[in-house]
Amino acid sequence: MANSGQYIDNIAIHPIDIAEGLAERHAWEFDRVADDQIAMAIEGAWRTYSITLAWSSRDETLRLVCAFEMTPPEDRLDKLYNLINEANDRCWTGAFVLWRAQDLMVYRYGLALTGGEIAGAGQLDRLVASAVRNCERFYPAFQLVCWGDESVEDALDLAIDEAYGTA
């Protein structure tokens, strides 16, 4: 039986098919936008996040975009951009970007799967979970800088750090 398991592991499964299976398993709302794209809605503690995964066969990259609405006041943009830079410095994977034209704060990541590499369900599950975790972690800081008159440093102090180890 070990041989059949090895054979299954070597079958190339489209990463968006895997993402669709994850969405079904987690009972996330989703829409298969195209063969190479899926959009999902994932409920967090602070808000519902819109997540899109898109596969580009041309550059063999799976792109993740996790977004939430954000329309910061003009007079807070400099502080918000400073906070985004500081937040990105604390993220091991992915980065935040403010898409002003769409009024969206976006956390994005590109997973290179060059040379026929295959993304597994565990890897995609962790990719999506990491995006939501980072948005949850920095959402309060973004809010405090934009509408709470907090400094970048104070807002970052309130951002929940990742825990390492066990208690």
Secondary structure, DSSP 8 states (H G I E B T S, - for coil): -HHHHHHHHHS---HHHHHHHHHHHHT-EEEEEETTEEEEEEE-SS-EEEEEEEEETTTTEEEEEEEEE----GGGHHHHHHHHHHHHHH-SS-EEEEEGGGTEEEEEEEEE-GGG----HHHHHHHHHHHHHHHHHHHHHHHHHHHS---HHHHHHHS-----S--
